[in-house]
Amino acid sequence: GAGVSQSPSNKVTEKGKDVELRCDPISGHTALYWYRQSLGQGLEFLIYFQGNSAPDKSGLPSDRFSAERTGGSVSTLTIQRTQQEDSAVYLCASSLLAGGPNEQFFGPGTRLTVL
Amino acid sequence: KNQVEQSPQSLIILEGKNCTLQCNYTVSPFSNLRWYKQDTGRGPVSLTIMTFSENTKSNGRYTATLDADTKQSSLHITASQLSDSASYICVVSAKGGGNKLTFGTGTQLKVEL
């Protein structure tokens, strides 16, 4: 079956513009995660969704970042009024369940460049 | 603060040689430790997942060890191949919190002829 897919693969935008990044998790996976990988840094947790529960937004760096997951499947990460420091690779992952040693499967990422 | 530190930062070895990558963590309470391989431009791919009760786990030429007392882990790669060139990331999960992961910055491995 298909793995986690993300779109677009690359996005170049101007400072101040809004961007939307999309993630299609593996079918049937109830947990979905967003991470950010800045140059030379480890992956940084942003937000995760588990089923119909309220998302854990504790990793979002500012109120310019938001995410939603419609119908328990596709998720969209939105960054408003982008800043140059938002430039990074944004990775999405999904797992069958949250918690414990459930394996997270990662998508290829979206490389965001803010000029 | 939960942290994961890896060493060395980068490593170059000849094809066919073995190598060992190190990981120290301060994540608490500990749930599990994972090693991921990330090829350039790709998402990370899981190699091994170990819980508190496991002290070694193998996946082909990859063998991970875990010492939960000293909070250290290692990833040993045997008979390296050119395709092993990648970033190897140590990741630790704390109990609770829905499996949020704390990532190390990775060891960049290059295997040369």
Interface residues (C-beta under 8 A of the other chain):
Chain A: V4 A31 Y33 Y35 G40 Q41 G42 L43 E44 F45 Y48 Q50 D56 G59 L91 A93 S95 A98 G99 G100 P101 N102 E103 Q104 F105 F106 G107 P108 G109
Chain B: V4 S31 N32 G41 R42 G43 P44 V45 S46 I49 T51 I89 V91 S93 G96 G97 G98 N99 K100 L101 T102 F103 G104 T105 G106
